[in-house]
């Protein structure tokens, strides 16, 4: 390969292949002619597009990065890598998480800790707001008389456009059919760079806006409480190992939001398959009304119940309903 003396020259060589030019343009969400105009200096790319370019041509990443840093006009990249996620979690932030956890009462500890970590992680993993969602998924408490975990539920989540900033209202159940279910059952992370083309044996249901994703199990002393789902609106967003290391570190940090008894032995994970999200949405349509009804019933029986505990009751009811829906579906197919 001829040595290139500018990043534009290197890019010109890369996109000389028509198929490669189309692939790169598609994954950047650009017209192929835009790439050509970058190489001829007709236009300068936005910094966030340069960052994304590095991720979609991993074989040339280091060489491109060095050439971009050397070019006049891109001084902002001279002292730092283009991937902001290569940094560690700031030490002061870890200290603030532990301080907040110690100062928060039992009923609000999980929510407060998770939201702090999610906000920080989102800002560090998606600094250019190219589109990302981060969701905490937790194991459903076993039923009375049962020690097995039958389902997972999306709990708290935050996002940048095209996702909403608060994803809690979109929370659904996840079961054996889901990628999150696979990660929790195996206690191993799973990363896919292209959810449209992934043909692995792992169950993979594409979420809206999702192009690539990384899911890490939330572990403590060999036991599991759930997983952290990080989804990007960009293809190949998780090629960088430093970015994956950062996601792993945030997953470890968010584990402090859980109490020790909320972690389960791996052999307790026996997830059931659950209906798809379109069916689930029908059951969730009156979620708030059901929570209010549980609280009202408690008041009538002179057994006051707060909103958090009322929600837990409704989540349990919904889990039972959805499992029954899936069982009926199986029965009808026999």
Steps between C-alpha positions, in 0.01 A plus 500: 500500500636846404573717802250781536595844629152630578181349634320617187742307283456190712123532484518544122691172475248322727191616309653426162314172542140582406349244737710625791403860421133406507541304824677784680250759378209283606637445850573871540158594368652706218484520122803327339580822313558667837791266566650588164466871580684444828796359308509793255472759781177636353348466846631428849329227704346577834709378796234246600507353148876459523456315828245270343723448194768352725254245633381382158852445362668327796793365292607856419401657830844565649645632175202728439509629856868593473450678166193688624686619810786633285276702270454871552141582584452194720697623800218399734609138447871560556509410869215254525370200314192541287321242709394683818398168646868400527517691826441335834202578719600817689612420855299788644184357345554157657543673835176693450310179418612331820423813701150527353434132561596536865281808546186376320223314678422138417195570283682744269852355497464288187337773290735777615817296445394365160397840366831655608701229324283497188528875453878496535540194275281647228700823494831316479400226256305727264669841530386609152142384556500276195220294657526263793284335764618339824259279694529312827333159486437315825392150596141464615472382859415126518143412589417372845602136525720524191872573486522549123517823301240476224539840335688828486359849486635822362523738790659844460646642181623821340565595139602761246297567181348313324426335836314684772701638790304293756433140395330378816151535356595269212617218728401147399565140602781297343524123502687207352433632150698819560869583470487635856364162608794327333749728677341450842466123458862462384645773727703613200493826300390510139575765238354534152628761257208469258164379628366489143759250381583300813428138415636334813311233692435752777140626514493853367192722492581843359376797700381814325788728388757237603791433260756350738501403867710382792349315797689423820386291799471671840700268725607481862700216656402261221129582522288703260236773539430584136684677219578838347389554139680767298349556154629734228328649198830449314640181351834376638487737796656244732810405301725691739626281784543806719132577455406145597729521803321817605160332467627213713620747764165679506324166534717417800425841651125469455511173695526708819138608443386146580473341843692173557178295511409623149784296350420139413702186440533423127318167545193693612462659155235306307337758278172441320438631148270802502274667242644767271483865596196582289296250702655622825404860427131405516547366851699805607249750362328550838807453721447818703132428553588157632757645740240746628250216545750300708563800723128565537434138590771519764343810650159329513654209687683742730834371364667808357726430201731753335545549127823299476348192665178537302703499179670177611157340544392606151827382346438158653145493366623592154771236506239232583271624222772504236633157588144369474461666160812324376393165646162531328680579177708184533189293583319625190790385284494142627 
